């Protein structure tokens, strides 16, 4: 099969790729590995780009400007249109924080740097990522970065030795793949988002191109086709977000794609009418489906079969509309004009949207566009004790303390302890409060974390605890997000695959051995603290799973009123082990337990708001209004000690 002929099998692979990604993102049962669709796209891109550059080299007519403009004509118009639509819709339906974040995502996406941006923010499968409207553009950024560098590499190699290019590409493939495997274990976020650990998939597509130029194994091409197709299907149905990615397991769908491309076989599986149409629309469908999937979470839409069906249908419809009225007309128009005109016609809209995005950030999402009552709800996300935030943001800080006079208490713990700080400070208004808190740091001596600074938390705790003799009789007020360390996170769409902390050795799951190690670590640490100072331990606060200000505010924007809550039964089930742990500590050691539930819950449920205003700044951290509610608890514990 000629490499310049339209490949219906490749167009069918595009359809399979986008269908699998869409069904995965909408949570359709059976497509737990649908994310491999992006890897299929990568191999296809590598194949096509290699063909374009290699044919240009062979005919001695390859032009960098032509190549880059062709990629820009293909990718930018539909992406630009999507970004404009999101910014317009966001003006009416997004909170100031969401709108500012969207503007940053827009300029990172338009500049094809969104993979770097999202790498620094959160993991692809993390709950936070499901609220990022342009998260899916990370793959476009990877491809664009590859498009920039790959032709330069091939042209350079062709000047040295054209015949050895396939072997050199194979070497690059091996190096990148080996690096990807290493990073998939040592730094999974980097492995997922960054070009060096993803380039091998496009190099594999390049190897598939050079293989099609050879006429070897012609009799086995049917076997290659069906074997490759089977590899793809198996990975879509049997992989899951828990699969280490993109390490060794990524070979299955990528090699499968390369085999199908190599076979070049016309088949009903990939060449049928429906798959050809979806293949044509695949880029635009990919662009539009993710913001619709995010809308389910952003606006707390009930996720049922009917909603999923209509949103998937809308994704396909918008993809088709974009293809017929944006992609194709833009490509035809931009192809028929001079290079300088095309360059300017692409450049000016890009500058326009980058400028708009920058203005949105500078004006902090234009909060004045919202009705005052709705803005007040959203603003509770920023109702934090900023004296604490300023001190923690100061890299040169030696010690954080608030108030004046003698030290009246030391607050110990993680970000949950930080969130109650204002309540403690306002109760001890004539004394200082010492701050021994660190986000994500459980109060367990010798604790290690799976991070770039594994001993950072342990060193922080030990250095502070060594100074306890300087504070005889000063009460320690301690709280943690205990259950997140014991059994994992509970946020909506959260999938705690493996613990992030350990004492002796890392664990792959929340096993009985892990639980025993952390449980005993808590008991030993808390009891050791109680030997020298009075210790007051706050029991777990409710974890509401959804961002309270955002859900309440977004609901008001669409004319609804929603409260975020969990039942007391769910609270008790979630914190069963944590509550047992604290009771165990109280029975063994001289500590006092303080229960926040009577102040944050009624007889049946724990709500995220009081009088229509949030008392949490996210899903599980109290804001200053919430911390105020606990003042009677602190007065009872700290003032009456």
C-alpha positions as CSV (number, residue, x, y, z in Angstrom):
1,X,0.0,0.0,0.0
2,X,1.4,3.4,-0.9
3,X,2.3,5.6,1.9
4,X,0.8,8.7,0.2
5,X,-2.6,7.1,-0.4
6,X,-5.3,7.9,2.1
7,X,-5.1,5.2,4.7
8,X,-8.6,4.2,5.8
9,X,-7.1,1.8,8.4
10,X,-5.3,4.7,10.0
11,X,-8.5,6.8,10.0
12,X,-10.2,3.9,11.6
13,X,-7.5,3.8,14.3
14,X,-8.2,7.4,15.0
15,X,-11.9,6.5,15.5
16,X,-11.0,3.7,17.9
17,X,-8.6,6.0,19.8
18,X,-11.1,8.8,20.3
19,X,-14.0,6.5,21.1
20,X,-11.9,4.7,23.8
21,X,-10.8,8.1,25.3
22,X,-14.3,9.5,25.3
23,X,-15.9,6.4,26.9
24,X,-13.2,6.3,29.5
25,X,-13.6,9.9,30.4
26,X,-17.3,9.6,30.8
27,X,-16.9,6.5,33.0
28,X,-18.6,4.0,30.7
29,X,-18.3,0.5,32.2
30,X,-15.8,-1.7,30.4
31,X,-13.5,1.0,29.1
32,X,-11.3,1.3,32.1
33,X,-8.2,1.4,29.8
34,X,-9.7,3.9,27.3
35,X,-6.9,6.4,28.1
36,X,-4.7,4.3,25.8
37,X,-6.4,6.1,22.9
38,X,-4.0,9.0,23.4
39,X,-1.1,6.5,22.9
40,X,-2.7,5.3,19.7
41,X,-2.8,8.9,18.5
42,X,0.9,9.3,19.4
43,X,2.0,6.3,17.3
44,X,-0.2,7.5,14.3
45,X,1.4,11.0,14.6
46,X,4.9,9.5,14.6
47,X,4.1,7.4,11.5
48,X,2.6,10.3,9.5
49,X,5.2,12.9,10.5
50,X,8.0,10.5,9.6
51,X,6.4,9.9,6.2
52,X,6.0,13.6,5.5
53,X,9.6,14.4,6.4
54,X,11.2,11.3,4.8
55,X,9.4,11.9,1.5
56,X,10.5,15.5,1.6
57,X,14.1,14.5,2.2
58,X,13.8,11.8,-0.6
59,X,12.5,14.4,-3.1
60,X,14.8,17.1,-1.8
61,X,11.9,19.5,-1.3
62,X,11.3,19.4,2.4
63,X,10.6,22.9,3.9
64,X,10.5,23.6,7.6
65,X,8.2,26.6,7.2
66,X,5.8,24.6,5.1
67,X,5.9,21.7,7.6
68,X,5.2,23.9,10.6
69,X,2.5,26.0,8.9
70,X,0.8,22.8,7.8
71,X,0.7,21.6,11.5
72,X,-0.6,25.0,12.6
73,X,-3.4,24.9,10.0
74,X,-4.4,21.5,11.2
75,X,-4.3,22.1,15.0
76,X,-4.7,25.8,15.9
77,X,-8.1,26.9,14.4
78,X,-10.2,24.3,16.2
79,X,-8.2,24.7,19.4
80,X,-8.5,28.5,19.2
81,X,-12.3,28.3,18.7
82,X,-12.7,25.9,21.7
83,X,-10.7,28.3,23.9
84,X,-12.8,31.3,22.8
85,X,-16.0,29.4,23.5
86,X,-14.8,28.3,27.0
87,X,-13.8,31.9,27.9
88,X,-17.1,33.3,26.8
89,X,-19.1,30.6,28.6
90,X,-16.8,30.9,31.6
91,X,-17.6,34.6,31.9
92,X,-21.2,33.6,32.9
93,X,-20.7,30.3,34.7
94,X,-17.3,30.1,36.3
95,X,-16.2,31.4,39.7
96,X,-13.3,34.0,39.7
97,X,-10.9,31.3,40.8
98,X,-12.1,28.9,38.0
99,X,-12.0,31.6,35.4
100,X,-8.5,32.7,36.3
101,X,-7.4,29.1,36.2
102,X,-9.1,28.6,32.8
103,X,-7.3,31.7,31.5
104,X,-3.9,30.1,32.5
105,X,-4.9,26.8,30.9
106,X,-5.8,28.7,27.7
107,X,-2.5,30.4,27.2
108,X,-0.5,27.2,28.2
109,X,-2.6,25.3,25.6
110,X,-2.3,27.8,22.8
111,X,1.5,28.0,23.4
112,X,1.6,24.2,23.5
113,X,3.1,24.1,27.0
114,X,0.1,22.7,28.8
115,X,1.8,19.4,29.5
116,X,4.5,21.2,31.5
117,X,1.8,23.2,33.3
118,X,-0.3,20.2,34.3
119,X,2.8,18.2,35.3
120,X,3.5,20.8,37.9
121,X,-0.2,20.9,39.1
122,X,-1.4,17.4,39.6
123,X,-1.5,13.8,38.2
124,X,-3.8,13.0,35.2
125,X,-5.9,10.6,37.3
126,X,-6.0,12.8,40.4
127,X,-9.4,14.3,41.5
128,X,-8.2,17.9,41.1
129,X,-7.5,17.2,37.4
130,X,-11.1,16.5,36.7
131,X,-12.0,20.2,37.2
132,X,-9.4,21.4,34.6
133,X,-11.3,22.3,31.4
134,X,-8.2,22.0,29.1
135,X,-6.4,19.2,30.8
136,X,-6.7,17.1,27.6
137,X,-4.5,19.5,25.6
138,X,-1.4,18.1,27.3
139,X,-1.3,15.5,24.5
140,X,-1.5,18.3,21.8
141,X,1.5,20.0,23.5
142,X,3.5,16.8,23.5
143,X,2.8,16.3,19.8
144,X,3.6,19.9,18.9
145,X,6.9,19.8,20.8
146,X,7.7,16.6,18.9
147,X,6.8,18.3,15.6
148,X,9.2,21.1,16.4
149,X,12.2,18.9,17.1
150,X,11.6,15.7,15.0
151,X,12.1,17.2,11.5
152,X,15.3,18.9,12.7
153,X,16.6,15.5,13.9
154,X,15.7,13.8,10.7
155,X,17.2,16.5,8.4
156,X,20.4,16.4,10.5
157,X,20.6,12.6,10.3
158,X,19.9,12.7,6.5
159,X,23.0,14.9,6.0
160,X,25.1,12.2,7.7
161,X,23.6,9.0,6.5
162,X,20.0,8.5,5.2
163,X,20.3,4.7,5.2
164,X,21.0,4.5,8.9
165,X,18.1,6.7,9.9
166,X,15.8,3.8,10.9
167,X,18.5,2.3,13.1
168,X,19.2,5.6,14.8
169,X,15.4,6.1,15.3
170,X,15.3,2.7,16.8
171,X,18.1,3.7,19.2
172,X,16.2,6.9,20.2
173,X,13.1,4.7,20.7
174,X,15.0,2.4,23.1
175,X,16.5,5.3,25.1
176,X,13.2,7.1,25.4
177,X,11.3,3.9,26.3
178,X,13.9,3.0,28.9
179,X,13.7,6.5,30.4
180,X,9.9,6.2,30.4
181,X,9.9,2.9,32.3
182,X,12.3,4.4,34.9
183,X,10.3,7.6,35.3
184,X,7.0,5.7,35.5
185,X,8.1,4.3,38.8
186,X,10.3,7.2,40.1
187,X,8.2,10.1,39.0
188,X,4.9,9.0,37.4
189,X,3.6,12.5,36.7
190,X,6.7,13.4,34.7
191,X,6.5,10.1,32.8
192,X,2.9,10.8,31.9
193,X,3.2,14.4,30.9
194,X,6.6,15.1,29.5
195,X,8.1,14.6,26.0
196,X,11.3,12.7,26.9
197,X,9.3,9.9,28.4
198,X,6.6,10.0,25.7
199,X,8.7,10.5,22.5
200,X,9.3,6.7,22.1
201,X,5.6,6.3,21.2
202,X,6.1,8.6,18.2
203,X,9.5,7.1,17.4
204,X,7.6,3.7,17.3
205,X,5.3,5.3,14.7
206,X,8.4,6.3,12.7
207,X,9.7,2.8,12.8
208,X,6.4,1.6,11.5
209,X,6.8,3.9,8.6
210,X,10.2,2.6,7.7
211,X,8.9,-0.9,8.1
212,X,6.2,-0.3,5.5
213,X,8.9,0.8,3.0
214,X,10.3,-2.8,3.3
215,X,8.5,-5.6,1.5
216,X,9.4,-8.2,4.1
217,X,6.9,-10.5,5.8
218,X,4.1,-9.7,3.3
219,X,2.5,-13.1,3.9
220,X,2.3,-12.3,7.6
221,X,0.6,-8.9,7.4
222,X,-2.9,-10.3,8.1
223,X,-1.5,-11.9,11.3
224,X,0.1,-8.6,12.2
225,X,-3.2,-6.8,11.7
226,X,-5.3,-9.1,13.8
227,X,-2.6,-9.4,16.5
228,X,-2.2,-5.7,16.7
229,X,-6.0,-5.2,16.8
230,X,-6.2,-7.7,19.7
231,X,-3.4,-5.9,21.6
232,X,-5.4,-2.6,21.3
233,X,-8.7,-4.2,22.4
234,X,-7.1,-6.0,25.4
235,X,-5.4,-2.8,26.6
236,X,-8.7,-0.8,26.4
237,X,-10.7,-3.4,28.3
238,X,-8.2,-4.7,30.8
239,X,-6.0,-1.7,31.7
240,X,-7.1,0.8,34.4
241,X,-5.9,4.1,36.0
242,X,-4.0,1.8,38.5
243,X,-1.8,0.5,35.7
244,X,1.7,1.9,35.8
245,X,1.8,4.3,32.9
246,X,3.4,4.8,30.4
247,X,5.9,2.1,31.3
248,X,6.1,-1.5,30.1
249,X,2.3,-1.8,29.8
250,X,2.1,0.9,27.2
251,X,3.9,-1.4,24.8
252,X,0.7,-3.4,24.3
253,X,-1.5,-0.7,22.6
254,X,1.4,1.1,20.9
255,X,3.0,-2.0,19.4
256,X,-0.6,-3.1,18.5
257,X,-1.1,0.2,16.7
258,X,2.2,-0.1,14.9
259,X,1.3,-3.6,13.8
260,X,-2.0,-2.5,12.4
261,X,-0.3,0.4,10.5
262,X,2.4,-1.9,9.2
263,X,-0.2,-4.4,8.0
264,X,-2.0,-1.7,6.0
265,X,-5.0,-3.9,5.7
266,X,-8.4,-2.8,4.5
267,X,-10.9,-4.3,7.0
268,X,-14.4,-3.7,8.1
269,X,-13.1,-3.3,11.7
270,X,-11.3,0.0,10.8
271,X,-12.7,0.9,7.3
272,X,-16.5,0.9,7.9
273,X,-18.4,4.1,7.2
274,X,-19.1,5.0,10.9
275,X,-15.5,4.7,11.9
276,X,-14.3,6.7,8.9
277,X,-16.6,9.6,9.8
278,X,-15.6,9.5,13.5
279,X,-12.0,9.3,12.3
280,X,-12.5,12.4,10.3
281,X,-14.0,14.2,13.3
282,X,-11.7,12.6,15.9
283,X,-9.6,15.7,16.6
284,X,-12.6,18.0,17.2
285,X,-14.4,15.3,19.1
286,X,-11.4,14.9,21.3
287,X,-11.3,18.7,21.9
288,X,-15.0,19.0,22.8
289,X,-15.6,15.9,24.9
290,X,-13.4,16.8,27.9
291,X,-15.0,20.1,28.8
292,X,-18.4,18.4,28.7
293,X,-17.1,15.6,31.0
294,X,-15.7,18.3,33.4
295,X,-19.1,20.0,33.5
296,X,-20.5,17.0,35.3
297,X,-18.2,17.6,38.2
298,X,-18.2,21.4,38.0
299,X,-21.9,21.7,38.2
300,X,-22.6,18.6,40.3
301,X,-24.7,17.0,37.6
302,X,-26.2,13.7,38.5
303,X,-24.2,11.1,36.5
304,X,-26.6,8.6,35.1
305,X,-26.8,6.6,31.9
306,X,-29.1,9.2,30.2
307,X,-26.8,12.1,31.0
308,X,-23.8,10.2,29.8
309,X,-25.5,9.2,26.6
310,X,-26.5,12.8,25.8
311,X,-23.2,14.3,26.6
312,X,-21.3,11.7,24.5
313,X,-23.8,12.4,21.7
314,X,-23.2,16.2,22.1
315,X,-19.4,15.6,22.0
316,X,-19.8,13.8,18.6
317,X,-22.2,16.5,17.3
318,X,-19.9,19.4,18.4
319,X,-17.0,17.5,16.9
320,X,-18.7,17.2,13.6
321,X,-19.8,20.9,13.6
322,X,-16.2,21.9,14.4
323,X,-14.9,19.7,11.6
324,X,-17.3,21.0,8.9
325,X,-17.3,24.7,10.0
326,X,-14.0,25.3,11.6
327,X,-11.3,22.7,10.8
328,X,-12.0,22.2,7.0
329,X,-12.8,25.8,6.0
330,X,-9.8,27.1,8.0
331,X,-7.5,24.5,6.5
332,X,-8.7,25.2,2.9
333,X,-8.5,29.0,3.3
334,X,-5.1,28.9,5.0
335,X,-3.7,26.5,2.3
336,X,-4.8,28.8,-0.5
337,X,-3.0,31.9,0.6
338,X,0.7,33.0,0.9
339,X,2.9,31.9,3.7
340,X,3.3,35.3,5.3
341,X,-0.5,35.9,5.2
342,X,-1.1,32.5,6.7
343,X,1.5,33.2,9.4
344,X,-0.1,36.5,10.3
345,X,-3.6,35.2,10.2
346,X,-2.6,32.5,12.8
347,X,-0.4,34.9,14.8
348,X,-2.9,37.6,15.4
349,X,-5.7,35.4,16.9
350,X,-3.1,33.7,19.1
351,X,-1.9,37.1,20.4
352,X,-5.5,38.2,20.9
353,X,-6.4,35.2,23.1
354,X,-3.2,35.3,25.0
355,X,-3.8,38.9,25.8
356,X,-7.4,38.2,26.8
357,X,-6.2,35.4,29.1
358,X,-3.6,37.6,30.7
359,X,-6.1,40.4,31.4
360,X,-8.5,37.8,33.0
361,X,-5.7,36.8,35.4
362,X,-4.6,40.4,36.1
363,X,-8.2,41.2,37.1
364,X,-8.4,38.0,39.2
365,X,-11.2,36.5,37.1
366,X,-13.4,39.6,37.1
367,X,-15.3,39.0,40.4
368,X,-17.5,42.0,39.8
369,X,-19.3,40.2,36.9
370,X,-21.0,38.1,39.6
371,X,-24.0,39.0,41.7
372,X,-22.8,40.0,45.2
373,X,-24.5,37.1,47.0
374,X,-23.0,34.5,44.7
375,X,-19.6,36.2,44.8
376,X,-19.7,36.0,48.6
377,X,-20.2,32.3,48.5
378,X,-17.3,31.8,46.2
379,X,-15.1,34.1,48.2
380,X,-15.4,31.8,51.2
381,X,-12.7,29.7,49.4
382,X,-10.3,32.6,50.2
383,X,-11.5,33.1,53.8
384,X,-8.3,31.8,55.3
385,X,-6.1,32.9,58.1
386,X,-3.6,34.7,56.0
387,X,-1.1,35.4,58.8
388,X,-0.4,31.7,58.7
389,X,-0.2,31.6,54.9
390,X,2.2,34.5,54.9
391,X,4.5,32.8,57.4
392,X,4.4,29.5,55.6
393,X,5.2,31.2,52.3
394,X,8.2,32.8,53.8
395,X,11.1,30.5,52.8
396,X,13.4,32.2,55.4
397,X,11.1,31.6,58.3
398,X,12.6,30.2,61.4
399,X,9.4,29.9,63.5
400,X,5.7,30.8,63.0
401,X,3.9,32.3,65.9
402,X,0.7,34.4,66.1
403,X,-0.4,36.9,68.7
404,X,1.6,38.4,71.6
405,X,2.6,37.6,75.1
406,X,3.6,34.2,76.6
407,X,3.0,31.1,74.5
408,X,-0.4,29.7,75.3
409,X,-0.5,26.7,73.0
410,X,1.4,24.9,70.3
411,X,-0.7,23.7,67.3
412,X,0.7,20.5,65.8
413,X,-0.3,18.7,62.7
414,X,-1.0,18.9,59.0
415,X,-3.2,21.2,56.9
416,X,-6.2,20.3,59.0
417,X,-4.4,21.7,62.0
418,X,-3.6,24.8,59.9
419,X,-7.3,25.2,59.1
420,X,-8.3,25.5,62.8
421,X,-5.4,27.9,63.7
422,X,-7.6,31.0,63.6
423,X,-10.0,29.5,66.1
424,X,-7.1,28.8,68.5
425,X,-5.5,32.3,68.0
426,X,-8.8,34.1,68.6
427,X,-9.5,32.1,71.8
428,X,-6.0,32.8,73.2
429,X,-6.1,36.4,72.2
430,X,-3.7,37.6,75.0
431,X,-1.1,34.8,74.4
432,X,0.9,33.6,71.5
433,X,0.2,30.5,69.5
434,X,3.2,28.5,68.2
435,X,2.7,26.9,64.8
436,X,4.2,23.5,64.2
437,X,2.2,22.5,61.2
438,X,3.2,21.3,57.8
439,X,0.8,20.4,54.9
440,X,0.7,16.7,54.2
441,X,2.8,15.8,57.2
442,X,1.2,13.3,59.6
443,X,2.3,13.6,63.2
444,X,4.3,10.3,63.2
445,X,8.0,10.3,64.1
446,X,10.3,8.8,61.4
447,X,7.6,9.1,58.8
448,X,8.8,9.0,55.2
449,X,7.0,10.3,52.1
450,X,7.1,9.3,48.4
451,X,8.4,12.7,47.3
452,X,11.6,14.5,46.3
453,X,12.3,15.1,50.0
454,X,11.3,11.8,51.7
455,X,12.6,12.7,55.1
456,X,11.3,16.3,55.0
457,X,8.3,15.7,57.2
458,X,10.2,13.5,59.7
459,X,13.0,16.2,60.0
460,X,10.4,18.9,60.5
461,X,8.8,17.0,63.4
462,X,11.9,15.8,65.1
463,X,13.5,19.3,65.0
464,X,10.4,20.8,66.6
465,X,9.9,18.1,69.2
466,X,13.5,18.4,70.3
467,X,12.6,21.9,71.6
468,X,9.7,20.8,73.7
469,X,11.8,21.1,77.0
470,X,11.8,24.8,76.3
471,X,8.0,24.9,76.6
472,X,7.2,23.1,79.9
473,X,3.5,22.8,80.6
474,X,2.5,24.4,77.3
475,X,-0.5,22.5,75.9
476,X,-0.2,20.8,72.5
477,X,-3.3,21.0,70.3
478,X,-3.0,18.4,67.6
479,X,-5.1,17.2,64.6
480,X,-4.5,15.5,61.3
481,X,-6.5,14.3,58.4
482,X,-6.1,10.8,60.0
483,X,-8.2,8.8,57.6
484,X,-6.4,10.0,54.5
485,X,-3.2,8.5,55.9
486,X,-4.8,5.3,57.2
487,X,-7.1,4.3,54.4
488,X,-6.7,6.9,51.6
489,X,-8.5,10.0,50.2
490,X,-12.2,10.2,49.8
491,X,-12.7,13.0,47.3
492,X,-15.1,12.5,44.5
493,X,-13.4,10.5,41.7
494,X,-10.4,9.9,44.0
495,X,-8.6,6.7,43.5
496,X,-6.0,6.2,46.2
497,X,-3.9,3.5,44.6
498,X,-1.1,3.4,47.0
499,X,-0.1,5.2,50.3
500,X,2.2,8.2,50.0
501,X,3.7,7.6,53.4
502,X,5.6,4.9,55.2
503,X,8.0,4.3,58.1
504,X,10.1,1.3,57.2
505,X,9.4,0.6,53.5
506,X,7.0,1.9,50.8
507,X,3.7,0.1,50.3
508,X,1.9,-0.6,47.0
509,X,-1.6,-0.6,48.7
510,X,-3.4,0.1,52.0
511,X,-2.6,-3.4,53.3
512,X,-3.1,-4.7,56.8
513,X,0.7,-4.4,57.3
514,X,0.7,-0.8,56.2
515,X,-2.3,0.0,58.4
516,X,-0.6,-1.6,61.4
517,X,2.6,0.3,60.8
518,X,0.9,3.7,60.6
519,X,-1.5,3.0,63.4
520,X,1.3,2.0,65.8
521,X,3.4,5.0,64.6
522,X,0.6,7.3,65.6
523,X,0.2,5.7,69.0
524,X,3.9,5.8,69.8
525,X,4.3,9.4,68.7
526,X,1.2,10.8,70.4
527,X,2.0,8.9,73.7
528,X,5.6,10.2,73.6
529,X,4.3,13.8,73.3
530,X,2.0,13.3,76.3
531,X,4.9,12.4,78.5
532,X,6.2,15.9,78.5
533,X,3.2,18.3,77.7
534,X,-0.5,18.3,78.0
535,X,-1.9,17.0,74.7
536,X,-5.3,17.8,73.3
537,X,-6.3,15.9,70.2
538,X,-9.1,17.1,67.9
539,X,-11.1,14.2,66.4
540,X,-11.5,14.1,62.6
541,X,-13.4,16.9,60.9
542,X,-16.0,15.9,58.3
543,X,-14.6,15.4,54.8
544,X,-17.3,16.4,52.4
545,X,-15.8,15.1,49.1
546,X,-16.8,18.1,47.1
547,X,-15.4,21.6,47.1
548,X,-18.1,23.4,49.1
549,X,-17.7,27.0,47.9
550,X,-17.4,26.0,44.3
551,X,-20.3,23.6,44.3
552,X,-22.6,26.0,46.1
553,X,-21.5,29.0,43.9
554,X,-21.7,27.1,40.6
555,X,-25.2,25.9,41.5
556,X,-26.3,29.5,42.2
557,X,-24.9,30.5,38.8
558,X,-27.3,28.1,37.1
559,X,-30.3,29.1,39.3
560,X,-30.1,26.3,41.8
561,X,-29.3,26.0,45.5
562,X,-27.3,23.1,46.7
563,X,-25.9,22.2,50.0
564,X,-22.9,19.9,50.4
565,X,-23.0,17.4,53.2
566,X,-22.3,13.9,54.4
567,X,-24.4,11.8,56.8
568,X,-23.1,11.1,60.3
569,X,-23.3,7.4,59.4
570,X,-20.9,8.0,56.5
571,X,-18.6,10.1,58.7
572,X,-18.4,7.3,61.3
573,X,-17.8,4.7,58.7
574,X,-15.1,6.8,57.0
575,X,-13.4,7.5,60.3
576,X,-13.9,4.1,62.1
577,X,-10.2,3.3,62.3
578,X,-9.2,6.8,63.1
579,X,-11.7,7.1,65.9
580,X,-10.6,3.7,67.3
581,X,-7.0,4.9,67.1
582,X,-7.6,8.1,69.0
583,X,-9.7,6.2,71.7
584,X,-6.7,3.8,72.0
585,X,-4.3,6.7,72.5
586,X,-6.6,8.2,75.1
587,X,-6.8,5.0,77.0
588,X,-3.1,4.4,77.0
589,X,-1.7,7.9,77.4
590,X,-2.6,11.1,79.2
591,X,-4.3,12.9,76.4
592,X,-7.7,14.7,76.1
593,X,-9.9,14.2,73.0
594,X,-11.9,17.1,71.6
595,X,-14.9,16.3,69.4
596,X,-15.7,18.9,66.7
597,X,-18.8,17.1,65.5
598,X,-21.4,18.8,67.9
599,X,-20.2,22.1,66.5
600,X,-20.2,21.1,62.8
601,X,-23.1,18.7,62.5
602,X,-26.7,18.2,63.5
603,X,-28.2,15.0,64.6
604,X,-28.1,13.4,61.1
605,X,-25.7,15.2,58.8
606,X,-22.6,17.4,58.6
607,X,-23.1,20.3,56.3
608,X,-20.5,22.4,54.5
609,X,-22.3,25.7,55.2
610,X,-24.1,27.7,57.9
611,X,-26.7,30.2,57.0
612,X,-26.0,29.8,53.3
613,X,-22.3,30.5,53.5
614,X,-19.6,27.9,53.3
615,X,-17.6,27.0,56.5
616,X,-15.0,25.1,54.4
617,X,-12.6,26.6,51.8
618,X,-12.6,23.3,49.9
619,X,-14.0,19.9,50.6
620,X,-12.3,19.1,54.0
621,X,-10.5,22.2,55.3
622,X,-12.4,24.7,57.5
623,X,-12.2,28.3,56.6
624,X,-12.2,31.1,59.2
625,X,-16.0,30.9,59.6
626,X,-15.6,27.2,60.3
627,X,-12.7,27.7,62.7
628,X,-14.8,30.3,64.5
629,X,-17.5,27.5,65.2
630,X,-14.9,25.6,67.1
631,X,-14.0,28.4,69.5
632,X,-16.2,27.0,72.3
633,X,-14.4,23.6,71.9
634,X,-11.0,25.4,72.4
635,X,-12.2,27.5,75.2
636,X,-13.4,24.4,77.0
637,X,-10.1,22.5,76.4
638,X,-7.4,25.2,76.5
639,X,-8.8,27.9,78.8
640,X,-10.1,25.4,81.4
641,X,-7.0,23.2,81.5
